[in-house]
Amino acid sequence: MVGLVILVARIRSGPSLTALFFVSCLASLSIAPWLGCSGDNGGNGSNDNGNDGEDLPPALGLWQAAPAVTTIGGPSVSLTLPARDPEGGEISAQWTAEGGRIEDLGIEAGDQGLQYLHARWYPEELEIGRTYKVRCVVRDAGGQESPGEIPALVNEDRYIVLGEPPFGNHTRSFSPGALAFDDATLTQSTALAITPETAGQETYVPWLVRQNSVPTWIGSVLPAYGANSSTITVAVDAESLVEGMDTSAEILVDFVANDSTTTEALTVTIKTAITPPALSVDTTSLAFAPGEIEKSFNVTNTGGGSLSWTCGAVENWLSVNPATADNDGTVTVRLNTTRLTAGSTQGTVQVTSNGGDATVGVQVTPPELSVSPSLLVFGEEEEQKTFSIANTGGYTLNWTCTASENWISVSPESGSNDETITVTVNTLNLVEGTYPAQVTVSSNGGNAIIDLQVTVAKGSVGIIVGQVGPRRGDVG
């Protein structure tokens, strides 16, 4: 005895229709007789039976039905029938179904001459109380056939049962029959025992959890279906608990037979209040002193259950690590100083979780440009003057200097933080007149303009300076 397949599908009028499939190892290579799949060849597919030279029909193996969830006209049932030609030749399959719709999915080659015939059955528009048949006729190259079929009965409880499994008289029980949860026990198991009334009696009892009986505060009931004795594990979803909700319920388990369905109840309760996860951060503000590039804050689960959280910075000059974690943890916030500008004074780190959200503000002192003086007046015969650049903010001030006229030069033209800039004017080729000019300082801490004015007197080669009112830069 090698295997047996029972297919059970429940038909409902609403969108929550389910289909369940149960597999047990109880049949020979030929299909088990109670499955209703006939084939006259019986044996294991070999040709060693004394009929030398005779063209034998294909040997059929164990029907298989893939687990699925279905609705009328919705998700379908995948069927597989292994077969083998005793002469080692090719085979073909013809699928039919009295109810619903059948789709031939082709043949897949296996080991030792086995070939797997695949089809998909759509259990559409089926009626309660009727028995439908899904058929597969397997042919070899010589025209020999092996027909197989499975009856599909829609019972009074709207379940579809394929075949006629040996349900047998039996008793059913849960141990324990009630599960009580608290903060320390959010997951518990119960043993489902199915015992034949007669010792040694062959029994096969498929069952499934009625999903619409599972309360919203239960996160999972696994497995959701099976056959015979099993262990069922129930887990509480603490996040879904709301004050005042009913925390006592019965999870119903249906035991399916050809002509009826019986139900057992598993009681689940919350014996003490279960605290959902709650997010807490130890600060809502991080103030970076000039020169600091890293600071941190702590995330804590002050509630129960498991807290899952993610963290991210709004501004591109901030980064966080880690970006996601569970329960308690430390978040490191790092500044990217190359992206800091004069306007980068406030930032935001957001923490989102299944226990609430939090915001941590970030305050920084960005670089700030200061120049002095803002007006250079050259005396007669003066060719050079200086002004100073200073960073009155934090971190690194990067700047460049540009003269408005080609007869003005500055040195150095670029640099970082504090520096003294030398401005040189060359009036040798200038005619008599007044020449206003500028030196512009551009930086990541704002911009500034140094005003210059040079007056060349008649008949003079030197520099006569007259004053024009200062124009201050657009710092920031």
C-alpha positions as CSV (number, residue, x, y, z in Angstrom):
1,M,0.0,0.0,0.0
2,V,1.6,3.3,-1.1
3,G,-0.9,6.2,-1.3
4,L,-4.3,7.6,-1.3
5,V,-5.8,11.0,-2.2
6,I,-9.0,12.5,-1.0
7,L,-10.2,15.8,-2.4
8,V,-12.6,17.9,-0.3
9,A,-13.9,21.2,-1.5
10,R,-16.5,23.4,0.3
11,I,-18.9,25.4,-1.9
12,R,-20.2,28.6,-0.6
13,S,-22.3,31.2,-2.2
14,G,-20.0,34.1,-1.1
15,P,-16.5,35.0,-2.0
16,S,-15.0,33.0,0.9
17,L,-15.5,29.7,-0.8
18,T,-12.7,27.2,0.0
19,A,-11.3,24.0,-1.5
20,L,-9.2,21.6,0.5
21,F,-7.3,18.5,-0.5
22,F,-6.2,15.7,1.8
23,V,-3.4,13.1,1.0
24,S,-2.7,9.8,2.8
25,C,-0.4,6.9,1.9
26,L,-2.9,3.9,1.8
27,A,-3.1,2.6,-1.9
28,S,-1.1,0.5,-4.3
29,L,0.3,1.6,-7.6
30,S,-3.1,0.9,-9.0
31,I,-5.7,3.3,-7.6
32,A,-7.4,2.3,-4.4
33,P,-10.8,0.7,-5.3
34,W,-12.9,3.0,-3.1
35,L,-11.6,6.0,-5.1
36,G,-13.7,4.7,-8.0
37,C,-10.8,4.8,-10.4
38,S,-11.0,1.6,-12.5
39,G,-8.3,0.0,-14.6
40,D,-8.3,-3.6,-15.7
41,N,-4.5,-4.0,-15.7
42,G,-4.1,-3.8,-11.9
43,G,-0.4,-4.5,-11.5
44,N,2.7,-2.3,-11.4
45,G,3.1,-1.6,-15.0
46,S,5.6,-4.4,-15.9
47,N,5.1,-6.8,-18.8
48,D,6.4,-9.8,-16.8
49,N,3.0,-11.6,-16.6
50,G,3.4,-14.6,-19.0
51,N,1.6,-12.8,-21.9
52,D,4.7,-12.4,-24.1
53,G,4.1,-10.2,-27.0
54,E,0.6,-9.1,-25.9
55,D,-0.1,-5.3,-26.0
56,L,-1.2,-4.6,-22.4
57,P,-3.2,-1.5,-21.5
58,P,-1.4,1.3,-19.5
59,A,-1.0,0.9,-15.8
60,L,-2.4,3.7,-13.7
61,G,-0.8,5.0,-10.5
62,L,-2.0,7.2,-7.6
63,W,-4.2,10.1,-8.3
64,Q,-2.9,13.4,-6.8
65,A,-4.8,16.6,-6.0
66,A,-2.8,19.7,-5.3
67,P,-3.9,21.8,-2.2
68,A,-5.8,24.9,-3.2
69,V,-8.5,27.3,-2.1
70,T,-11.3,27.8,-4.6
71,T,-14.6,29.5,-5.2
72,I,-17.3,28.7,-7.7
73,G,-15.8,30.0,-10.9
74,G,-12.6,30.9,-9.0
75,P,-9.4,29.1,-8.1
76,S,-9.3,25.6,-9.5
77,V,-8.1,22.1,-8.5
78,S,-4.9,20.7,-10.0
79,L,-5.1,16.9,-10.7
80,T,-2.2,14.5,-11.6
81,L,-2.5,10.9,-12.6
82,P,0.7,8.9,-13.0
83,A,0.6,6.2,-15.7
84,R,3.0,3.9,-17.5
85,D,2.9,1.9,-20.8
86,P,4.1,-1.7,-20.0
87,E,5.8,-1.7,-23.4
88,G,7.6,1.5,-22.7
89,G,5.8,3.5,-25.4
90,E,4.1,6.9,-25.4
91,I,0.6,7.4,-23.9
92,S,-2.1,10.0,-24.3
93,A,-4.9,11.2,-22.0
94,Q,-8.5,12.2,-22.6
95,W,-10.0,14.2,-19.7
96,T,-13.7,14.7,-19.1
97,A,-15.9,16.0,-16.2
98,E,-19.6,15.7,-15.7
99,G,-19.7,18.8,-13.7
100,G,-17.6,21.9,-13.8
101,R,-14.9,22.3,-16.5
102,I,-11.7,20.2,-17.1
103,E,-8.6,21.5,-18.8
104,D,-5.9,19.2,-20.1
105,L,-2.4,20.5,-19.0
106,G,-0.3,17.9,-20.9
107,I,2.0,15.1,-20.0
108,E,5.3,15.3,-18.0
109,A,7.9,12.5,-18.3
110,G,9.1,11.0,-15.0
111,D,11.6,8.3,-13.9
112,Q,11.4,4.6,-14.8
113,G,9.0,5.1,-17.6
114,L,6.4,6.9,-15.5
115,Q,4.5,9.7,-17.2
116,Y,2.4,12.2,-15.3
117,L,-0.9,13.3,-16.8
118,H,-1.9,16.8,-15.6
119,A,-5.3,18.5,-15.7
120,R,-7.1,21.3,-13.9
121,W,-10.7,20.9,-12.7
122,Y,-12.9,24.0,-12.3
123,P,-15.8,22.9,-9.9
124,E,-18.3,25.4,-11.3
125,E,-22.1,25.5,-11.0
126,L,-22.4,22.3,-8.9
127,E,-25.6,21.3,-7.2
128,I,-26.1,20.0,-3.7
129,G,-26.9,16.3,-3.5
130,R,-25.5,15.4,-6.9
131,T,-22.6,13.1,-7.7
132,Y,-20.3,14.2,-10.5
133,K,-17.5,12.2,-12.1
134,V,-14.1,13.3,-13.3
135,R,-12.7,10.9,-15.8
136,C,-9.4,10.2,-17.5
137,V,-9.0,7.6,-20.3
138,V,-5.3,6.7,-20.8
139,R,-4.3,5.2,-24.2
140,D,-1.1,3.7,-25.5
141,A,0.3,3.8,-29.0
142,G,-1.4,0.5,-29.9
143,G,-4.9,1.8,-28.9
144,Q,-5.2,0.0,-25.6
145,E,-7.1,2.0,-23.0
146,S,-7.2,2.2,-19.2
147,P,-10.2,4.3,-18.0
148,G,-10.2,5.9,-14.6
149,E,-12.8,8.0,-12.8
150,I,-13.4,9.6,-9.4
151,P,-16.9,10.4,-8.2
152,A,-17.4,13.8,-6.7
153,L,-20.4,14.1,-4.3
154,V,-21.7,17.5,-3.1
155,N,-23.0,16.8,0.3
156,E,-25.8,18.6,2.2
157,D,-23.3,20.8,3.9
158,R,-22.0,22.1,0.5
159,Y,-18.8,20.2,0.6
160,I,-17.5,18.3,-2.4
161,V,-16.0,14.9,-1.5
162,L,-14.1,13.0,-4.3
163,G,-14.1,9.3,-4.0
164,E,-15.5,7.1,-1.2
165,P,-12.9,7.1,1.6
166,P,-13.1,4.7,4.5
167,F,-14.4,7.1,7.1
168,G,-15.3,4.4,9.6
169,N,-16.9,4.8,13.0
170,H,-14.6,6.9,15.2
171,T,-14.5,9.3,18.1
172,R,-12.9,12.7,18.0
173,S,-11.5,14.9,20.8
174,F,-9.3,17.9,21.5
175,S,-6.7,17.8,24.3
176,P,-6.8,20.3,25.8
177,G,-10.3,21.3,24.7
178,A,-9.8,24.9,25.6
179,L,-6.9,27.3,25.1
180,A,-6.4,30.3,27.4
181,F,-3.9,33.0,26.4
182,D,-2.0,35.8,28.2
183,D,1.1,37.9,27.7
184,A,3.4,34.9,28.3
185,T,1.5,32.4,26.2
186,L,0.5,34.0,22.9
187,T,0.9,30.6,21.0
188,Q,-0.6,27.3,22.2
189,S,-1.3,23.9,20.7
190,T,-4.0,21.2,21.1
191,A,-3.9,17.6,20.0
192,L,-6.7,16.5,17.8
193,A,-7.3,12.7,18.3
194,I,-9.4,10.6,15.9
195,T,-9.7,7.1,17.2
196,P,-11.5,4.2,15.4
197,E,-14.2,2.5,17.5
198,T,-12.9,-0.9,16.4
199,A,-9.2,-1.6,16.9
200,G,-7.4,-2.0,13.6
201,Q,-10.2,-0.5,11.6
202,E,-9.1,1.4,8.6
203,T,-10.3,5.0,9.1
204,Y,-9.7,8.2,7.1
205,V,-11.3,11.3,8.4
206,P,-10.6,14.7,6.6
207,W,-11.2,17.8,8.6
208,L,-10.9,21.6,8.2
209,V,-11.1,24.7,10.3
210,R,-14.2,26.8,9.6
211,Q,-12.5,30.1,8.9
212,N,-15.5,32.3,9.6
213,S,-15.5,31.0,13.2
214,V,-12.0,32.2,13.9
215,P,-12.1,35.5,15.9
216,T,-10.2,38.5,14.6
217,W,-7.8,38.5,17.5
218,I,-6.5,35.0,16.5
219,G,-3.7,35.5,14.0
220,S,-3.4,31.9,12.8
221,V,-4.8,28.4,13.2
222,L,-2.3,25.9,11.6
223,P,-2.7,23.6,9.9
224,A,-6.1,24.9,8.6
225,Y,-7.0,21.4,7.3
226,G,-5.8,17.8,7.5
227,A,-6.8,14.2,7.9
228,N,-7.0,11.9,11.0
229,S,-5.1,12.9,14.2
230,S,-3.0,16.0,14.2
231,T,-1.6,18.9,16.3
232,I,-3.3,22.2,15.8
233,T,-1.4,25.4,16.8
234,V,-3.3,28.6,17.6
235,A,-1.6,32.0,17.8
236,V,-3.0,35.3,19.1
237,D,-2.6,38.5,17.1
238,A,-2.0,40.9,20.0
239,E,-2.0,43.9,17.6
240,S,-5.7,43.4,16.7
241,L,-6.9,43.4,20.4
242,V,-9.1,46.4,21.1
243,E,-10.4,47.3,24.5
244,G,-13.9,46.1,25.1
245,M,-13.9,43.4,22.4
246,D,-15.2,39.8,23.1
247,T,-12.1,37.7,24.0
248,S,-13.8,34.4,24.2
249,A,-14.8,32.3,21.2
250,E,-15.2,28.8,19.7
251,I,-13.2,27.8,16.7
252,L,-15.2,25.2,14.7
253,V,-13.6,22.3,13.0
254,D,-15.7,20.4,10.4
255,F,-15.2,16.6,9.8
256,V,-16.4,15.8,6.3
257,A,-18.1,12.5,5.2
258,N,-19.7,11.6,1.9
259,D,-23.2,12.4,3.0
260,S,-22.8,14.7,6.0
261,T,-20.5,17.0,8.0
262,T,-20.1,17.0,11.8
263,T,-18.5,19.7,13.8
264,E,-16.4,20.0,17.0
265,A,-15.6,23.2,18.9
266,L,-12.3,24.3,20.3
267,T,-12.7,27.1,22.9
268,V,-10.2,29.9,23.0
269,T,-10.1,32.7,25.6
270,I,-7.9,35.5,26.9
271,K,-7.5,34.7,30.6
272,T,-5.8,38.0,31.4
273,A,-5.5,41.2,29.5
274,I,-2.9,41.0,26.7
275,T,-1.0,44.2,26.2
276,P,-0.4,45.1,22.6
277,P,3.0,46.4,21.6
278,A,3.6,50.1,22.3
279,L,6.4,52.2,20.8
280,S,8.4,54.6,23.0
281,V,11.5,56.7,22.1
282,D,13.7,58.2,24.8
283,T,13.9,61.6,23.2
284,T,12.0,63.7,20.7
285,S,14.9,66.0,19.9
286,L,18.6,65.6,19.0
287,A,20.8,68.7,19.0
288,F,24.1,68.4,17.2
289,A,26.8,70.6,18.5
290,P,29.2,72.1,15.9
291,G,31.5,69.3,14.7
292,E,29.3,66.4,15.9
293,I,28.3,64.0,13.1
294,E,26.6,61.2,15.1
295,K,24.0,61.0,17.8
296,S,21.6,58.3,18.9
297,F,18.3,57.6,20.6
298,N,16.6,54.4,22.0
299,V,13.5,52.6,20.8
300,T,11.6,50.6,23.5
301,N,8.6,48.3,23.4
302,T,6.7,49.4,26.6
303,G,3.7,47.1,25.8
304,G,3.4,43.4,25.1
305,G,3.9,41.1,22.2
306,S,6.4,41.9,19.5
307,L,7.1,45.5,18.3
308,S,8.2,45.8,14.7
309,W,9.4,49.2,13.6
310,T,11.1,51.1,10.7
311,C,13.0,54.3,10.9
312,G,13.9,56.9,8.2
313,A,15.1,60.4,7.8
314,V,13.2,63.0,5.8
315,E,16.2,65.2,4.8
316,N,18.9,63.9,2.5
317,W,21.7,65.2,4.8
318,L,20.6,62.7,7.5
319,S,20.9,58.9,7.6
320,V,19.8,56.3,10.2
321,N,20.9,52.9,11.2
322,P,19.2,50.5,11.6
323,A,16.4,51.2,9.2
324,T,14.2,48.4,10.6
325,A,14.2,46.2,13.7
326,D,12.1,44.4,16.3
327,N,11.4,45.3,19.9
328,D,14.1,47.4,21.7
329,G,17.0,49.0,19.9
330,T,19.3,52.0,19.4
331,V,19.1,54.2,16.4
332,T,22.2,56.1,15.2
333,V,21.6,59.3,13.3
334,R,24.4,60.5,11.2
335,L,25.0,63.8,9.4
336,N,26.3,64.0,5.8
337,T,28.2,67.3,6.2
338,T,28.9,67.6,2.5
339,R,25.1,68.2,2.0
340,L,24.7,70.7,4.8
341,T,23.8,74.2,3.6
342,A,22.9,77.4,5.3
343,G,19.2,76.4,5.4
344,S,19.9,73.0,6.9
345,T,19.0,73.8,10.5
346,Q,16.1,71.5,11.2
347,G,15.6,67.8,10.3
348,T,13.2,65.0,11.1
349,V,13.6,61.3,11.8
350,Q,10.3,59.3,11.6
351,V,9.7,56.0,13.4
352,T,6.7,53.9,12.4
353,S,5.6,50.7,14.1
354,N,2.8,48.3,14.8
355,G,2.7,49.9,18.3
356,G,2.4,53.5,17.2
357,D,4.6,56.2,15.5
358,A,7.1,58.7,16.8
359,T,9.0,61.7,15.4
360,V,12.5,62.8,16.5
361,G,13.5,66.3,15.6
362,V,17.1,67.1,14.6
363,Q,18.7,70.5,15.2
364,V,22.1,71.4,13.6
365,T,24.3,74.5,13.3
366,P,25.2,74.6,9.7
367,P,28.2,76.4,8.3
368,E,27.7,80.2,8.1
369,L,29.7,82.6,5.9
370,S,30.9,85.9,7.4
371,V,33.1,88.4,5.5
372,S,34.8,91.6,6.8
373,P,35.0,94.3,5.6
374,S,32.4,94.4,2.9
375,L,34.0,97.5,1.2
376,L,37.5,97.8,0.0
377,V,38.9,101.4,-0.6
378,F,42.2,101.5,-2.3
379,G,44.3,104.7,-1.6
380,E,46.5,106.3,-4.2
381,E,49.2,104.0,-5.4
382,E,47.6,101.1,-3.5
383,E,47.3,97.9,-5.5
384,Q,46.3,95.4,-2.8
385,K,43.8,95.1,-0.1
386,T,42.6,92.2,2.1
387,F,39.4,90.9,3.6
388,S,38.7,88.0,5.8
389,I,36.4,85.0,5.5
390,A,35.1,83.3,8.6
391,N,32.9,80.3,9.4
392,T,30.6,81.5,12.3
393,G,28.6,78.3,12.1
394,G,29.4,74.6,12.4
395,Y,31.1,71.9,10.4
396,T,33.0,72.9,7.2
397,L,32.5,76.0,5.2
398,N,33.6,75.6,1.6
399,W,33.9,78.8,-0.4
400,T,35.1,80.3,-3.7
401,C,35.9,83.9,-4.7
402,T,35.2,85.5,-8.1
403,A,36.1,89.0,-9.3
404,S,33.7,90.9,-11.6
405,E,36.5,92.4,-13.8
406,N,39.5,90.8,-15.5
407,W,41.8,93.5,-14.1
408,I,41.0,92.3,-10.6
409,S,42.5,89.1,-9.1
410,V,42.0,87.4,-5.8
411,S,44.2,84.9,-3.9
412,P,43.3,82.3,-2.9
413,E,40.3,81.7,-5.1
414,S,38.9,78.9,-3.0
415,G,39.2,77.3,0.3
416,S,37.6,76.0,3.5
417,N,36.6,77.8,6.8
418,D,38.6,80.9,7.9
419,E,41.0,82.6,5.5
420,T,42.4,86.0,4.5
421,I,41.8,87.0,0.9
422,T,44.1,89.3,-1.0
423,V,42.6,91.5,-3.7
424,T,44.9,93.0,-6.4
425,V,43.9,95.6,-8.9
426,N,45.8,96.5,-12.0
427,T,44.9,100.0,-13.4
428,L,47.7,100.3,-15.8
429,N,45.5,100.1,-18.9
430,L,42.6,102.0,-17.4
431,V,41.7,105.5,-18.7
432,E,40.5,108.3,-16.5
433,G,37.2,107.5,-14.8
434,T,35.5,105.7,-12.0
435,Y,35.4,101.9,-12.0
436,P,33.0,100.1,-9.5
437,A,33.7,96.4,-9.1
438,Q,32.9,93.4,-6.9
439,V,34.3,90.3,-5.4
440,T,31.7,87.6,-4.9
441,V,32.1,84.9,-2.2
442,S,30.0,81.8,-2.8
443,S,29.8,79.1,-0.1
444,N,27.7,76.3,1.4
445,G,27.1,78.8,4.3
446,G,25.6,81.6,2.2
447,N,27.0,84.2,-0.2
448,A,28.5,87.7,0.2
449,I,29.7,90.6,-2.0
450,I,32.7,92.7,-1.4
451,D,32.3,96.1,-3.1
452,L,35.3,97.8,-4.7
453,Q,35.5,101.2,-6.5
454,V,38.6,102.5,-8.3
455,T,38.9,106.0,-9.7
456,V,41.7,106.8,-12.1
457,A,42.6,110.5,-12.1
458,K,43.5,112.5,-15.2
459,G,47.2,112.2,-16.0
460,S,47.6,109.8,-13.2
461,V,48.9,106.2,-13.4
462,G,48.1,105.5,-9.8
463,I,44.8,104.5,-8.2
464,I,42.4,107.1,-6.8
465,V,39.6,105.5,-4.8
466,G,36.2,106.9,-4.3
467,Q,33.5,105.3,-2.1
468,V,30.3,103.7,-3.2
469,G,27.9,102.5,-0.5
470,P,28.4,98.9,0.5
471,R,26.1,96.2,-0.9
472,R,25.8,93.3,1.4
473,G,25.5,89.8,0.3
474,D,22.4,87.6,0.3
475,V,23.7,85.4,3.1
476,G,21.6,82.3,3.4
